[in-house]
Amino acid sequence: MKPFLIPQPVRILVSLLPRYPHSLIFTRVVNLALGSKLHDEVWQPLHGKRVCIRVKDAGVAFHFTLGASGLLARHAAAQPDLTISASAQDFFLLALRKEDPDTLFFSRRLVMEGDTELGLLAKNTLDAMELPPLDFRALLPTRLLDRLRTRRLA
């Protein structure tokens, strides 16, 4: 399968957008997807650590930290403790569990910089979690709004 890369004009356009909203949307989606699983004790070493997920071909980076209420968006001002970089397609394949992170890492399609011990902890914890299959219909705006309303009422 030929790898899909985001076209250069789209990458340039996306890279010009303000960065914080990307991180805010990313953290909200992950918090909705993983819910209370982020509160497990095994995630404790990640609390307060600055993490960056960089989508190389999209020219976008998501900056966040793990707090008591889940992932929290952060501005890109400080040097992250851990940066994980890959293409959009590779992150997509990881999310669908159609590609193994170790395979991507050893083929240099997934790069970790900074505190790699922290990266291995996150990878191993995600691997051990029993996650439901990723259903992209759950990310439709109407379904996301319904889930947000339900969480606020609870």
Beta strands, then each sheet from edge to edge (+ up, - down):
strand 1: 51-55
strand 2: 60-67
strand 3: 70-73
strand 4: 82-86
strand 5: 111-114
sheet 1: 3+ 2- 1+ 4+ 5-
end
